[in-house]
């Protein structure tokens, strides 16, 4: 397992160097995408949305289940949010950032768009290690098979992560197997046991991720979230994930059914 360093900064256009790096590896990290002030604003919004949804006893948004856990004191908390920008003006405004639009160039020759109302919308993952936590890691997977569950062919997409907490390499976090975005369909579907396999892979790389950084990985790339060795608040990692998608526009609404892949995911051992 290796640690990769990053020297990239995201502007309003993607440079040829950045494009070449991403095309080769299927992953790229941009430093200091948002300021510390913005980080705190978005964390405040997460707390506000969590309070609202718990008071309303919401279980799903647009057919996608909310993932719940427990704090160190045993109180109910939300560990995975979906379609979050639909409940927050600051998060909705974030998705209009020209730099996010620029990332679509990484999908060339396909035309990409920010999937605010597609897939699971703006997802917020809230990992924390406690005795009662239900969401401390995520096993190896790619983001592509969900297209098959939705009855369509696999289309290129980007998963864009905005990191609100610092997570150094030795404390777990995002792990990626570079170059696997170019694998054949058999390796994409059967290269690993989806979500069940959490084992280390000699090909994988990780990163020192700092609060405010942005990561991008191709949806066809094998990746996971490695569990933190820390406990309690020191282990917390909040990441906002934005899908940049291609193909036919398929928005979701309050009448949308829960996809099969979401029902299966709920049965995966933690």
Secondary structure, DSSP 8 states (H G I E B T S, - for coil): -EEE---B---SS--HHHHHHHHHHSEEEES--S-HHHHHHHHHHHHHHHHHHHHHT--EETTEE-EEEE-TTS-EEEEEE-SGGGG-HHHHHHTT-HHHHHGGGGGTTS--EE-TTSTT-SEEEEEEE-TT-S-S-EEEE-S-HHHHHTTS----EEEEEEE-S-B-GGG-EEEE-TTGGG--HHHHHHSS-TTT-----TT-EEE-B-TT-EEEEETTS-EEEE--S--EEEEEEEEEEEEEE-SS-----TT----HHHHHHTTS--
